[in-house]
Amino acid sequence: MALLREHQFLRNCTRATDLATIEHGRIVHVAGLVTCRQRPGTATGVLFITLEDETGYCNIIVWKKQQQHYNQAIINSRVLSIKGKLQRTDSIPELDPQQQTPVVHIVAGFIEDISDLMPLETSSHDFH
């Protein structure tokens, strides 16, 4: 991803390492290699995607409605661009911040397959 960072499309993307400094509820734009897709049976149809950029990983939550709308991009992509709402567990009053390490994830709103920007062959670990 470091090679692609200067591409006009990716210049405004937030790096994974910078997500920890962004406040809860903000809309962010991230992009990265798809390293994992998971749809656990206990998650009632929610899909979890892990993206990796040159600085680390970011966790994406995709609700059923978004899965249906962006199905082809989700299934066929090697590299994804995602815009969505950042959520932080340290912003949830019911959770004691002293007891838990903050978890940061993005709830996907817009998903785009940008695999064409990266001509390298990659594969993800998919668990369904």
C-alpha positions in Angstrom: 0.0 0.0 0.0 2.9 2.3 0.6 3.5 2.3 -3.2 -0.1 3.3 -3.8 -0.3 6.0 -1.1 0.5 8.8 -3.5 -2.2 7.8 -6.0 -4.8 10.6 -6.2 -7.6 8.2 -5.1 -5.8 7.2 -1.9 -4.2 10.5 -0.8 -7.2 11.2 1.6 -7.3 7.8 3.1 -6.6 7.4 6.8 -3.7 5.1 7.6 -4.5 2.2 10.0 -2.0 3.6 12.6 -3.8 6.9 12.6 -7.3 5.5 13.4 -6.4 5.4 17.2 -6.3 9.2 17.2 -9.7 9.8 15.6 -12.7 10.5 17.7 -15.7 8.1 17.9 -18.4 8.7 15.3 -16.2 10.4 12.6 -16.5 9.3 9.0 -13.2 7.9 7.8 -11.9 6.6 4.4 -9.5 3.7 4.6 -8.0 1.4 1.9 -6.0 -1.8 2.1 -5.3 -5.3 1.2 -8.0 -7.7 2.2 -6.3 -10.1 4.6 -9.4 -11.8 6.1 -13.2 -12.1 5.7 -15.2 -13.7 8.5 -18.8 -14.4 8.9 -19.1 -16.3 12.2 -22.4 -18.1 12.9 -22.8 -16.3 16.2 -22.6 -12.9 14.5 -26.1 -13.1 13.0 -25.0 -12.4 9.5 -22.5 -9.7 10.2 -19.3 -9.8 8.1 -16.0 -8.8 9.5 -13.2 -7.8 7.1 -9.6 -7.1 8.0 -7.7 -4.7 5.8 -3.9 -4.1 5.9 -2.1 -1.1 4.8 1.6 -0.1 5.2 1.1 0.8 8.8 -1.1 -2.0 10.2 -4.5 -3.5 10.3 -8.0 -2.1 10.5 -11.2 -4.0 11.3 -14.3 -3.4 9.3 -17.9 -4.4 10.2 -20.3 -4.9 7.3 -24.0 -5.2 8.1 -26.3 -7.4 6.0 -27.7 -4.5 4.0 -24.2 -3.3 2.9 -23.2 -6.9 2.1 -26.2 -7.2 -0.3 -25.5 -3.9 -1.9 -21.7 -4.4 -2.3 -21.6 -8.1 -2.7 -19.4 -8.4 -5.8 -16.8 -5.9 -4.4 -16.7 -7.8 -1.1 -16.4 -11.2 -2.6 -14.0 -10.5 -5.5 -11.7 -7.8 -4.2 -8.1 -8.1 -3.2 -7.9 -4.4 -2.3 -10.8 -2.4 -0.9 -11.6 1.2 -0.3 -14.1 1.7 2.5 -15.8 4.8 3.9 -17.6 4.4 7.2 -18.1 5.5 10.7 -15.3 4.9 13.2 -16.3 3.3 16.5 -14.2 3.2 19.6 -15.0 1.1 22.7 -13.4 3.6 25.0 -16.2 6.0 24.0 -18.9 3.7 25.3 -19.8 4.7 28.9 -21.0 1.2 30.0 -17.4 -0.1 29.4 -14.8 0.6 32.0 -11.8 2.1 30.1 -9.5 0.9 32.9 -10.5 -2.7 32.4 -10.3 -3.0 28.6 -8.0 -2.1 25.8 -9.8 0.2 23.4 -11.0 -1.4 20.2 -11.3 0.7 17.1 -13.3 -0.5 14.1 -15.1 1.0 11.1 -18.8 0.3 10.3 -18.8 0.2 6.5 -21.1 2.6 4.6 -19.5 2.6 1.1 -17.3 -0.2 -0.3 -15.4 -0.2 -3.5 -13.1 -2.8 -5.1 -9.9 -1.0 -6.1 -7.9 -4.1 -6.9 -7.0 -2.7 -10.3 -4.7 -0.2 -8.6 -2.5 -3.0 -7.3 -1.4 -5.5 -10.0 0.2 -7.9 -7.5 -1.5 -11.2 -6.8 -2.7 -11.5 -3.2 -5.1 -13.7 -1.4 -7.2 -13.5 1.8 -8.0 -16.0 4.6 -11.8 -16.4 4.3 -13.9 -18.1 7.0 -17.6 -18.5 6.4 
